[in-house]
Amino acid sequence: MNARISSPAPAIDEGRRDTLRWAFGLSVGAALAPLAGCGGSAAATEDTLPEALVLESRNGLLDMTLAVRYANQQLDSAHPQEVYPGSVEKINTSLRSYNGRYMAPTLYLTAGDTLRVDLRNELPPSPSGQSALSYLNHQNSTNLHFHGLHVDPKEIRPGVFGDYVVDTPEAGVLPGAGRQHEITIPANHTNGIYWYHPHLHGSSNVQVVSGMFGAILVRDPNDRFIDSPGIRERVMFIHKTNMTEDGKTESFYDSLNAANSASLINGAFQPTIVMRPGEVQQWHFINASSFFPFNPLLDGHTLWHYARDGNVFNRKFRPINLETSTQFDNQQWPGNALYPGNRHSVVVKASNVPGTYYLRSAAAPSSDATEIVARIVVEGLPMDTPLPSPAALPQYAEHVPITDEELAANGGKTRALILGFVDKDDEHLDLPIPAGEEWFVPVGDGLDGFANIVFAVGSFGGKLAPFQSSLAVTQTVALNAVEEWTIYNMNPYPHPFHIHVNDSYVVKVNGEDVTPYWADTLPLPPDGTSEQPTSITFRMRFTDFTGKYVWHCHALDHEDMGMMQLVEVRA
């Protein structure tokens, strides 16, 4: 069985203008230098971490164009390595992109702002015959998801869409077509790091693997946590590419058959990050890989973790260091690891001892490999910036604990769901497979590691089926309901559960009460079986928005194969 089942910055005009034409499209807002840092460091080493273009809302609006097209550019090609410097080569690539570049712009928004995105599909028609499964033959169709944002999922008025991703595989935004998105960030929205990426069933893995993603930073004007202008803020996408030898990822099968690259940061292999002795920086990690975890570990330092998936902790830090890097029991799960879709926000204070340190990805469930992903060089004039105080972390009324009393007073409904991959003849499936339905890759079609395997979901204790079996609403929820869901995992892999629109308040792991926390992507505990599945239990408030959206496994190859369900919230 396939192992994936088993276990350079552009020139920027820094001037503020109401209307700015930039190399990638038309944007109303302001373009900023990429996450600007501190000058006067007296450092001799070049900082080589690539930065995305930054766009900032102005007067409550950011209006931009996002064009999907092939990009021809040089990217780093390397395999995972535990040594520095590792072996790497530049290769010429031709990959699907946003605006012709690896990594889309980072968007700065303030709670209450409106984001308008004119999504234009400039790809050629989708090639036919890439798979015997018809829904995998639309790799050049697309759509757009705003991951983690609590925003409207509907068509909000004729021809204008919110976080709308409930297209059928053969629909979406077809080559040559476009879609206007408009989302308004609620005034009471939590601040923090979010991201955007394609989400069309059957083509999401290929497009995200190719680098179609960008970050969103939501600001709260009242947040006083970062109180020093000398603290540099950096976004770091952790990502693995899957390219053929000619630098392409054309089909769903290419995205799985091609070798997994090293963990790249913003597309770079083992980039250098320069800090001054005693300097404090703020880092936002986003795991945009389609399958693998990132378990960060910085030699000689503690990363002070203050937010998960954009949700700040309750005025405390969680240390990320050598001691905590192997803690994966129920009370600690998922430890320090970011699984696909997860984000960590951390602050780090550079050692007072100049030298070279390495940022590593340590072993974690589903990945025994360790690798060096960046070099941290501490040099230059010392600084004495204090760490921000966790006591200054903001608190949000929307994220007060969901108590037993609140659950009971708002319907108290519980749901038990299960996901997993099983053989096509497994008794847990809703057999027989209906004639004409496409539940699995056939032998000889180009991906024998996935052949005869069904990626399915269902109600716990019931029968399982893949999303493409019906494309119908499976879970119906009342607006303003408060519910408790338990998701069961029947596989060794810790499938990362993600539901759109709403955050989740985790209360149990494997049936054991844990210190509750908020997140929007929840890796399920590993090592489940059909006889003894593992589980995670969480509560949700279904407030503000009606409409249809999805939950799914954020290992996007699993989602593309059918590990997804459709939810509808009704007034």
Wavefront OBJ file of the C-alpha trace (Angstrom):
o trace
v 0.000 0.000 0.000
v 1.220 3.488 -0.786
v 3.134 4.987 2.150
v 0.965 8.070 2.054
v -1.951 5.912 3.059
v -0.264 3.856 5.739
v 1.082 5.703 7.981
v 12.595 35.886 -4.990
v 10.434 38.728 -3.734
v 9.047 41.155 -6.396
v 9.901 44.823 -6.494
v 7.391 46.716 -4.371
v 6.119 50.263 -4.416
v 5.882 51.109 -0.717
v 3.758 54.193 -1.281
v 0.173 54.107 -0.108
v -2.381 54.678 -2.861
v -6.119 54.226 -2.957
v -5.743 52.361 -6.217
v -2.561 50.390 -6.820
v -1.658 48.575 -9.993
v 0.885 45.915 -9.262
v 2.507 43.202 -11.278
v -0.092 40.598 -10.363
v -3.395 42.425 -10.733
v -5.454 45.384 -9.607
v -5.793 45.980 -5.891
v -7.591 48.642 -3.906
v -5.711 49.021 -0.643
v -2.054 49.521 0.124
v 1.052 47.538 -0.778
v 3.673 47.242 1.921
v 7.205 45.983 2.057
v 7.172 42.292 2.961
v 6.604 42.154 6.728
v 9.239 44.792 7.380
v 11.817 44.221 10.098
v 14.504 46.140 11.921
v 17.348 48.069 10.398
v 20.827 48.740 11.722
v 21.602 45.167 12.690
v 25.270 45.301 11.659
v 24.771 41.708 10.455
v 27.109 40.289 7.823
v 24.995 37.263 6.853
v 22.247 37.579 4.271
v 18.728 36.702 5.376
v 17.417 34.473 2.559
v 13.885 33.618 3.721
v 11.592 34.618 0.822
v 8.692 36.907 1.673
v 5.379 37.237 -0.136
v 4.098 40.593 -1.306
v 1.977 42.180 1.425
v -1.334 43.934 0.706
v -3.157 45.904 3.383
v -6.758 47.046 3.493
v -7.383 50.770 3.325
v -10.506 52.545 4.545
v -12.030 49.169 5.395
v -11.533 47.581 1.955
v -9.055 45.364 0.155
v -10.047 44.755 -3.478
v -7.724 42.516 -5.477
v -7.450 40.284 -8.503
v -6.267 36.701 -8.144
v -5.416 35.094 -11.477
v -4.867 31.350 -11.767
v -2.251 30.650 -14.425
v 0.807 28.563 -15.146
v 4.058 30.046 -13.850
v 7.490 29.262 -15.243
v 10.033 29.852 -12.504
v 13.017 28.293 -10.776
v 12.323 26.556 -7.476
v 14.433 24.623 -5.007
v 14.428 20.859 -5.442
v 15.734 18.781 -2.550
v 14.914 15.709 -0.527
v 14.568 15.798 3.289
v 17.989 16.010 4.947
v 19.324 16.092 8.507
v 22.515 17.903 7.535
v 23.351 21.527 6.740
v 23.976 22.535 4.096
v 21.909 19.921 2.361
v 22.105 19.044 -1.288
v 19.772 21.196 -3.403
v 19.389 22.222 -7.016
v 17.387 24.858 -8.811
v 15.013 23.419 -11.378
v 12.832 25.070 -13.963
v 9.193 24.472 -13.160
v 5.853 24.957 -14.849
v 3.187 24.870 -12.157
v -0.275 26.262 -11.588
v -0.063 29.443 -9.550
v -1.821 32.504 -8.235
v -0.711 35.553 -10.191
v 2.209 33.755 -11.820
v 4.262 33.269 -8.657
v 4.857 30.729 -5.908
v 2.925 32.068 -2.883
v 0.129 34.558 -3.290
v 0.173 37.912 -1.462
v -0.176 38.085 2.308
v -3.323 40.054 3.117
v -3.546 42.355 6.136
v -7.124 42.950 7.268
v -8.703 44.494 10.342
v -11.797 43.039 11.972
v -14.766 44.681 10.252
v -12.976 45.009 6.890
v -14.295 43.758 3.562
v -12.153 41.649 1.240
v -13.100 41.501 -2.440
v -11.303 38.975 -4.631
v -11.837 38.802 -8.375
v -10.836 35.182 -9.060
v -9.943 34.648 -12.714
v -9.103 31.253 -14.168
v -6.549 31.772 -16.945
v -5.593 28.092 -17.208
v -6.144 26.189 -20.469
v -8.974 23.650 -20.686
v -8.514 20.655 -18.396
v -6.798 17.735 -20.113
v -9.034 14.715 -20.576
v -8.053 11.139 -19.873
v -5.802 11.754 -16.872
v -7.819 9.242 -14.844
v -10.548 6.667 -15.338
v -12.386 8.604 -12.613
v -14.182 11.460 -14.343
v -14.052 13.782 -11.343
v -10.232 13.688 -11.395
v -10.185 15.062 -14.949
v -10.881 18.700 -14.002
v -7.458 19.721 -12.697
v -7.667 23.152 -14.367
v -10.989 24.058 -12.756
v -10.784 25.774 -9.391
v -12.493 27.741 -6.614
v -11.403 29.587 -3.464
v -11.567 28.887 0.268
v -10.719 31.294 3.112
v -9.404 28.792 5.639
v -10.357 29.435 9.270
v -12.336 32.640 8.739
v -15.798 32.904 10.289
v -17.500 34.397 7.228
v -20.573 33.835 5.068
v -20.341 30.673 2.918
v -23.170 31.525 0.515
v -23.724 33.397 -2.704
v -24.418 36.607 -0.807
v -26.101 38.373 -3.736
v -26.412 37.493 -7.426
v -22.966 36.808 -8.843
v -21.091 37.621 -5.620
v -19.913 34.767 -3.396
v -18.634 34.424 0.146
v -16.514 31.458 1.239
v -18.297 29.334 -1.335
v -16.775 25.929 -2.195
v -19.768 23.605 -2.696
v -19.177 23.220 -6.436
v -19.443 19.851 -8.139
v -16.106 18.592 -9.502
v -17.030 19.388 -13.103
v -18.166 22.909 -12.163
v -16.330 25.462 -10.056
v -14.543 28.278 -11.842
v -13.878 26.769 -15.262
v -10.902 27.721 -17.448
v -11.613 31.099 -19.000
v -14.225 31.988 -16.364
v -14.167 34.006 -13.149
v -15.916 34.446 -9.824
v -16.314 37.486 -7.617
v -15.805 36.805 -3.908
v -16.670 39.214 -1.143
v -16.252 38.474 2.551
v -16.724 40.843 5.452
v -14.709 40.024 8.539
v -17.061 40.335 11.536
v -16.187 43.212 13.851
v -15.813 40.734 16.728
v -13.615 38.288 14.740
v -10.584 36.870 16.508
v -7.279 38.207 15.241
v -4.459 35.990 14.021
v -3.217 33.973 11.063
v -5.493 32.439 8.408
v -4.934 31.462 4.783
v -6.582 30.970 1.412
v -6.280 28.187 -1.138
v -8.268 26.255 -3.785
v -10.889 23.750 -2.669
v -12.531 22.112 -5.677
v -13.180 18.430 -4.974
v -10.783 16.418 -7.138
v -8.307 19.194 -7.958
v -7.440 20.762 -4.594
v -4.379 18.586 -3.946
v -2.687 19.311 -7.275
v -3.230 23.049 -6.970
v -2.113 23.441 -3.345
v 0.892 21.140 -3.897
v 1.888 23.493 -6.726
v 2.004 26.503 -4.393
v -1.439 28.047 -4.768
v -1.871 29.561 -1.310
v -1.537 32.842 0.547
v -1.755 34.100 4.127
v -4.348 36.334 5.780
v -3.518 38.279 8.953
v -6.538 39.662 10.802
v -5.754 42.557 13.104
v -7.533 43.680 16.256
v -6.864 47.392 16.895
v -7.256 46.759 20.617
v -4.628 43.997 20.756
v -1.669 45.056 22.900
v 0.187 41.741 22.961
v 2.971 42.822 20.582
v 3.810 46.172 22.168
v 7.247 46.806 20.662
v 7.761 48.128 17.111
v 11.093 46.306 17.103
v 9.476 42.863 16.925
v 9.571 41.593 13.353
v 6.600 39.542 12.146
v 7.187 36.760 9.620
v 4.853 34.318 7.872
v 6.350 30.904 7.124
v 4.539 28.462 4.874
v 5.788 24.924 5.476
v 5.231 23.030 2.254
v 6.318 19.975 0.308
v 6.187 19.873 -3.473
v 5.542 16.787 -5.591
v 7.015 17.451 -9.023
v 7.937 15.194 -11.883
v 11.505 15.319 -13.215
v 10.521 18.036 -15.672
v 9.243 20.306 -12.874
v 5.516 19.720 -13.331
v 2.520 18.445 -11.348
v -0.113 17.990 -13.993
v -2.453 15.305 -12.677
v -3.765 14.040 -9.356
v -1.586 11.008 -9.910
v 1.504 13.197 -10.434
v 0.837 14.797 -7.046
v 1.175 11.395 -5.372
v 3.588 9.428 -7.562
v 6.249 12.159 -7.680
v 8.737 12.145 -4.808
v 7.964 14.281 -1.765
v 10.351 17.189 -1.456
v 12.009 18.415 1.693
v 9.983 20.706 3.910
v 10.414 24.067 2.221
v 9.796 27.402 3.927
v 8.122 29.854 1.585
v 9.448 27.712 -1.258
v 13.082 27.793 -0.104
v 15.205 24.852 1.019
v 17.038 25.532 4.301
v 16.845 29.340 4.088
v 18.836 31.519 6.484
v 17.026 33.645 9.066
v 19.188 36.321 10.685
v 18.504 37.574 14.202
v 20.473 39.828 16.511
v 21.457 38.565 19.979
v 18.479 39.090 22.273
v 16.144 40.016 19.391
v 12.488 38.980 19.570
v 10.586 37.947 16.445
v 7.024 36.780 15.894
v 6.603 33.800 13.537
v 3.419 32.407 12.027
v 3.830 28.827 10.781
v 1.270 27.525 8.260
v 1.420 23.883 7.225
v 0.360 23.898 3.564
v 1.614 20.383 2.893
v -1.007 17.956 1.720
v -0.093 15.059 4.016
v 2.949 15.519 6.276
v 3.218 17.111 9.740
v 5.689 19.797 10.750
v 6.997 19.390 14.306
v 9.128 22.518 14.907
v 12.211 22.437 17.101
v 14.818 25.221 17.287
v 18.217 24.271 18.698
v 19.096 26.125 21.883
v 15.817 28.054 22.007
v 12.240 27.801 23.199
v 9.481 28.899 20.857
v 6.762 30.485 22.962
v 3.550 29.232 21.363
v 0.683 31.669 21.968
v -2.011 30.810 19.382
v -3.263 27.749 17.504
v -5.107 28.220 14.200
v -5.476 31.932 14.940
v -6.967 31.282 18.391
v -4.925 32.796 21.223
v -4.419 30.773 24.355
v -5.934 31.818 27.662
v -3.177 34.256 28.590
v -0.433 31.674 28.715
v 2.385 30.356 26.561
v 2.920 26.759 25.579
v 6.666 26.071 25.297
v 7.937 24.386 22.128
v 11.352 22.877 22.807
v 13.227 19.591 23.038
v 11.334 18.535 26.170
v 7.886 19.042 24.653
v 8.663 17.837 21.122
v 7.803 14.201 21.902
v 4.662 14.718 23.995
v 1.762 13.146 22.083
v -0.369 11.576 24.815
v -4.081 12.362 25.115
v -3.509 15.370 27.385
v -0.908 16.873 25.029
v -2.288 15.743 21.656
v -1.273 16.790 18.980
v 1.821 17.963 20.829
v 3.780 20.661 19.007
v 3.079 19.204 15.570
v 1.219 21.115 12.878
v -0.734 18.825 10.585
v -1.965 19.984 7.156
v -4.061 23.130 7.568
v -2.771 23.923 11.085
v -1.179 27.227 12.062
v 1.019 28.075 15.036
v 1.852 31.608 16.143
v 4.995 31.859 18.267
v 7.432 34.399 19.624
v 11.130 33.615 19.917
v 13.928 35.489 21.647
v 17.311 34.916 20.045
v 20.091 33.625 22.235
v 22.510 36.175 23.657
v 25.249 33.893 22.365
v 26.036 34.611 18.692
v 26.207 31.539 16.530
v 24.361 29.200 14.196
v 21.252 27.292 15.251
v 18.955 25.030 13.239
v 15.188 24.960 12.919
v 14.221 21.330 12.535
v 11.162 19.269 11.841
v 11.241 16.530 14.459
v 9.569 13.137 14.226
v 5.807 13.019 14.850
v 3.010 10.493 14.332
v 2.863 9.645 10.586
v 6.416 10.918 9.982
v 9.521 9.329 11.481
v 11.830 11.520 9.399
v 13.648 14.472 10.917
v 15.109 17.245 8.820
v 16.768 20.632 9.034
v 14.424 23.171 7.477
v 16.233 26.475 8.186
v 19.441 27.959 9.564
v 19.145 30.651 12.231
v 22.199 32.913 12.413
v 22.464 35.073 15.535
v 24.898 37.924 14.973
v 25.272 41.693 14.995
v 24.575 44.284 17.654
v 22.830 42.916 20.758
v 19.260 43.887 21.559
v 17.368 43.751 24.823
v 13.778 43.452 23.631
v 11.613 41.790 26.299
v 9.341 38.944 25.342
v 5.696 39.988 25.081
v 3.707 39.038 28.151
v 1.077 36.305 27.779
v -1.001 38.300 30.263
v -1.530 40.799 27.416
v -3.075 38.255 25.048
v -6.559 39.401 23.990
v -9.679 37.619 25.136
v -12.812 37.260 23.026
v -16.382 36.817 24.185
v -16.956 34.536 21.192
v -14.368 32.140 22.578
v -15.540 31.735 26.135
v -15.742 28.050 27.060
v -18.749 26.083 25.819
v -19.995 24.632 29.074
v -22.273 21.670 29.662
v -24.967 24.163 30.630
v -24.666 26.151 27.396
v -24.704 22.953 25.345
v -27.863 21.742 27.084
v -29.588 25.118 26.841
v -29.058 25.284 23.062
v -30.325 21.914 21.942
v -27.598 19.706 23.360
v -27.359 17.702 20.149
v -24.450 15.294 19.782
v -23.146 13.706 16.599
v -20.735 10.828 16.126
v -18.968 10.589 12.759
v -16.200 8.387 11.449
v -13.738 8.559 8.605
v -11.179 6.234 7.139
v -9.810 4.485 4.085
v -10.830 0.869 3.571
v -10.709 -1.775 0.878
v -13.460 -1.516 -1.737
v -15.074 -4.710 -0.406
v -14.927 -3.728 3.265
v -18.084 -4.423 5.261
v -18.081 -0.880 6.660
v -18.957 0.512 3.227
v -22.504 1.027 2.010
v -22.328 -1.900 -0.408
v -22.969 -2.745 -3.125
v -21.366 0.244 -4.813
v -24.063 1.760 -7.039
v -23.552 1.205 -10.742
v -21.710 4.050 -12.428
v -20.330 5.583 -9.218
v -16.598 6.245 -8.869
v -15.486 5.160 -5.441
v -11.869 4.065 -5.989
v -8.895 4.141 -8.355
v -8.827 0.989 -10.500
v -5.691 -1.107 -10.818
v -3.530 0.002 -13.723
v -4.928 3.532 -13.900
v -1.695 5.145 -12.749
v -1.834 5.081 -8.947
v -1.670 1.484 -7.820
v -0.781 2.559 -4.265
v -4.352 3.854 -3.983
v -5.969 1.171 -6.149
v -9.144 -0.434 -4.770
v -9.060 1.817 -1.674
v -12.144 3.872 -0.761
v -11.709 7.125 1.202
v -15.000 7.445 3.009
v -16.957 9.022 5.855
v -20.206 8.301 7.639
v -22.080 8.207 10.903
v -20.387 6.191 13.636
v -22.005 2.776 13.727
v -23.437 3.221 10.225
v -22.157 2.685 6.719
v -19.452 4.716 5.000
v -19.373 6.240 1.512
v -17.184 8.765 -0.332
v -18.317 12.345 -0.904
v -18.703 11.874 -4.662
v -21.308 9.158 -4.035
v -24.090 11.703 -3.524
v -22.703 15.260 -3.204
v -25.751 15.742 -0.942
v -26.149 17.427 2.442
v -25.420 14.843 5.118
v -25.525 16.931 8.307
v -28.274 19.532 8.861
v -27.810 22.010 11.711
v -30.105 24.707 13.112
v -28.786 28.267 13.152
v -27.580 29.231 16.651
v -27.421 25.607 17.720
v -24.618 24.517 20.021
v -23.549 20.943 19.351
v -20.990 18.380 20.443
v -19.337 16.239 17.773
v -17.094 13.229 18.183
v -15.010 12.261 15.158
v -13.626 8.723 15.043
v -10.530 7.600 13.150
v -10.212 4.023 11.923
v -6.678 4.381 10.477
v -3.064 4.715 11.678
v -2.802 8.164 10.041
v -3.949 11.149 12.174
v -6.406 12.561 9.643
v -6.656 16.353 10.188
v -10.367 17.143 10.542
v -11.328 20.617 9.288
v -14.763 22.213 9.219
v -15.376 25.463 7.378
v -16.797 28.668 8.916
v -16.702 27.583 12.598
v -13.994 27.078 15.186
v -14.077 23.984 17.374
v -13.727 23.814 21.153
v -11.916 20.548 21.917
v -12.951 18.884 25.188
v -11.882 15.217 24.885
v -9.251 13.080 23.205
v -9.950 9.355 23.027
v -12.818 9.912 25.471
v -10.525 11.457 28.083
v -11.219 14.979 29.328
v -8.445 17.378 28.316
v -7.677 21.016 28.994
v -10.016 22.545 26.384
v -8.707 24.610 23.479
v -9.971 26.269 20.304
v -8.840 25.262 16.799
v -10.220 24.890 13.302
v -8.128 21.926 12.126
v -8.049 18.940 14.477
v -5.644 16.057 13.826
v -7.371 12.889 14.979
v -5.362 10.705 17.329
v -3.377 8.107 15.347
v -3.427 4.328 15.360
v -7.153 3.804 15.084
v -8.652 0.616 13.723
v -12.152 -0.364 12.663
v -12.466 -2.368 15.887
v -10.912 0.291 18.142
v -11.132 3.710 16.526
v -9.493 6.711 18.128
v -11.471 9.906 18.596
v -11.579 13.606 19.326
v -14.615 15.412 20.803
v -15.361 19.107 20.364
v -18.185 21.622 20.642
v -19.273 24.285 18.142
v -21.512 27.327 18.037
v -23.275 27.574 14.670
v -23.805 31.326 14.763
v -24.226 34.161 12.269
v -24.395 32.301 8.954
v -26.729 29.930 7.188
v -25.733 27.992 4.095
v -23.871 24.937 2.900
v -20.248 24.157 3.635
v -18.075 21.116 4.269
v -15.998 19.219 6.752
v -13.212 17.005 5.475
v -9.777 15.524 5.988
v -7.178 18.218 5.277
v -4.777 15.689 3.837
v -6.000 17.014 0.514
v -5.293 13.834 -1.437
v -7.668 12.063 0.974
v -10.255 14.816 0.553
v -9.981 14.629 -3.239
v -10.627 10.899 -3.062
v -13.833 11.326 -1.058
v -13.119 11.999 2.629
v -15.577 14.894 2.966
v -19.185 15.633 3.943
v -21.587 18.470 3.227
v -23.187 20.424 6.090
v -26.095 22.849 5.858
v -27.044 25.378 8.533
v -30.687 26.414 8.326
v -32.596 29.171 10.088
l 1 2 3 4 5 6 7
l 8 9 10 11 12 13 14 15 16 17 18 19 20 21 22 23 24 25 26 27 28 29 30 31 32 33 34 35 36 37 38 39 40 41 42 43 44 45 46 47 48 49 50 51 52 53 54 55 56 57 58 59 60 61 62 63 64 65 66 67 68 69 70 71 72 73 74 75 76 77 78 79 80 81 82 83 84 85 86 87 88 89 90 91 92 93 94 95 96 97 98 99 100 101 102 103 104 105 106 107 108 109 110 111 112 113 114 115 116 117 118 119 120 121 122 123 124 125 126 127 128 129 130 131 132 133 134 135 136 137 138 139 140 141 142 143 144 145 146 147 148 149 150 151 152 153 154 155 156 157 158 159 160 161 162 163 164 165 166 167 168 169 170 171 172 173 174 175 176 177 178 179 180 181 182 183 184 185 186 187 188 189 190 191 192 193 194 195 196 197 198 199 200 201 202 203 204 205 206 207 208 209 210 211 212 213 214 215 216 217 218 219 220 221 222 223 224 225 226 227 228 229 230 231 232 233 234 235 236 237 238 239 240 241 242 243 244 245 246 247 248 249 250 251 252 253 254 255 256 257 258 259 260 261 262 263 264 265 266 267 268 269 270 271 272 273 274 275 276 277 278 279 280 281 282 283 284 285 286 287 288 289 290 291 292 293 294 295 296 297 298 299 300 301 302 303 304 305 306 307 308 309 310 311 312 313 314 315 316 317 318 319 320 321 322 323 324 325 326 327 328 329 330 331 332 333 334 335 336 337 338 339 340 341 342 343 344 345 346 347 348 349 350 351 352 353 354 355 356 357 358 359 360 361 362 363 364 365 366 367 368 369 370 371 372 373 374 375 376 377 378 379 380 381 382 383 384 385 386 387 388 389 390 391 392 393 394 395 396 397 398 399 400 401 402 403 404 405 406 407 408 409 410 411 412 413 414 415 416 417 418 419 420 421 422 423 424 425 426 427 428 429 430 431 432 433 434 435 436 437 438 439 440 441 442 443 444 445 446 447 448 449 450 451 452 453 454 455 456 457 458 459 460 461 462 463 464 465 466 467 468 469 470 471 472 473 474 475 476 477 478 479 480 481 482 483 484 485 486 487 488 489 490 491 492 493 494 495 496 497 498 499 500 501 502 503 504 505 506 507 508 509 510 511 512 513 514 515 516 517 518 519 520 521 522 523 524 525 526 527 528 529 530 531 532 533 534 535 536 537 538 539 540 541 542 543 544 545 546 547 548 549 550 551 552 553 554 555 556 557 558 559 560 561 562 563 564 565 566 567 568 569 570 571
